[in-house]
Amino acid sequence: MRFAAPLVLAVLSLPCAAQEPPKGAVEGDWKGGKYSLFVPPAWTKADGPKHALWFMVIPPGHFSRDYTQLWSRSIGGKPFIAAIVDVGITTDQFAPLIEKLRADYAFDPDSLYMAAYGEGALRVVKFVSETPDVAAAAVIAQGMVQTADPRPAGRATPVLLVNDVGCTYARIDEARSFVTKLKDMGYIASLTELNDAATRDQWPTAQMGKMAEWAAAQHWFQLEDIHGLAVQAQTPACDPKEWRPLLRAEFERLTRALGDATSPGAAKALADGIAKALPDARDVLREIKLQAKPVTFVVGEAKGRKVDPGTLVICTSADFEVLDDAIVICSGEVKAGKMHRCVVIAKGGVTVAKDAAALLVFSGGVVKIGTTLEDSTMNAPAGIEAAGKAKGNWYLNSTALKIKVNDASRQIRKLRFPGGK
């Protein structure tokens, strides 16, 4: 049957987009599997961003529709929508389904939490490892984690295991070992051990409020948090004991946020910087002068020939002949003749007149390298220029490249870093 053109236009002009998606208990099909939703009856599109999304992965043989009532009774944390997927929806389809749910229900993408039950743990660990910038937290209850294969890429997602000591299929010793494994890989991981004979093989319903509160307390790394602590440090009356531990914690969060998306030299520069430049036992000086030991400089304009290895520089602008083995946090531009094994976080541009190597750079402006750039990780969406050869560099969300010779480079997309959206 064919419609006349005016009728087609009339149908297309109907306010379909204004219609809100279904609420309450909802069932759907997705790429060969089924999912179910719990959407609070009071939800509206306007207040959608106030809601979190809990994305639950259940074991084989379980039916997603059986879990909507469970989530409808849950309390704690911020308001939420719950999605439950059965075994027919593979991990590579989780992200597309999440995007569909976000389009429909407008939940807060910074408050997306994974939940796994039993064998569903394997798929949640796989998803977090392969899609590291999506879930703000993951809760694994009675998880069968014996063969789970976490990867460093997923370290930005904190993991909470909830396990009964007497569970007959998810052994407590395996849960303990798995948490240790995650911690050794740099994850934030913890284990809540239960001992309830009546429910030891069941989903821990009584713990859901605490799970939600724990998840709501997790948050993504943001460069602005580091810049905010730098501003705090520049307040003369501010005690370093107040801001330095927080700054060190933010750099550790930066390590987790990077995961394995960094060149070897940049990863080592970050690890060495945390170990050498951020300990509490460092003098804080308000003027630049050459020292025989590492110190922290908190200044306005930072100018000089060089700084000693292991130095932290917090400034409004920086201009040095040589910067080696240092961390620089700058609210303006950073300039150096040469730069090696440094971490630079600058709101302005970064210019190195000659060679640069083993750098981790986050720049709000253009990065300009006079000669060579090697084994560095650069996040500079505004652009990167090098007059000479670049080799073995990793570019995070940085595609505007003007480089004479660019050998063995990698392009990495990280949603949570500047330029990632």
Buried (B, 14 or more C-beta within 10 A) or exposed (E): EEEEEEEEEEEEEEEEEEEEBEBEBBBBEBEEBBBBBBBBEEBEEEEBEBBBBBBBBBBEEBEBBEBBEBBBEBEBBEBBBBBBBBBBBBBEBBBEBBEBBBEBBBBBBEBBBBBBBBBBBBBBBBBBBBBBBBBBBBBBBBBBBEEBEBBBBBBBBBBBBBBBBEBEEBBBEBBBEBBEBBEEBBBBBBBBEBEEEEBBBBBBEEBBEBBBEBBBEBEBBBBEBBBBBBEBBBEEEBEBEEBBEBBBEBBBBBBBBBBBBBBEBBBBBBEBBBEBBBBEEBEBBEEBEEEEEBBBBBBEEBEBEBBBBBBBBBBBBBBBEBBBBBBBBBBBBBBBBBBBBBBBBBBBBBBBBBBBBBBBBBBBBBBBBBBBBBBBBBBBBBBBBBBBBBBBBBBBBBEEBEBEEBEEBEEBBBBBBBBBE
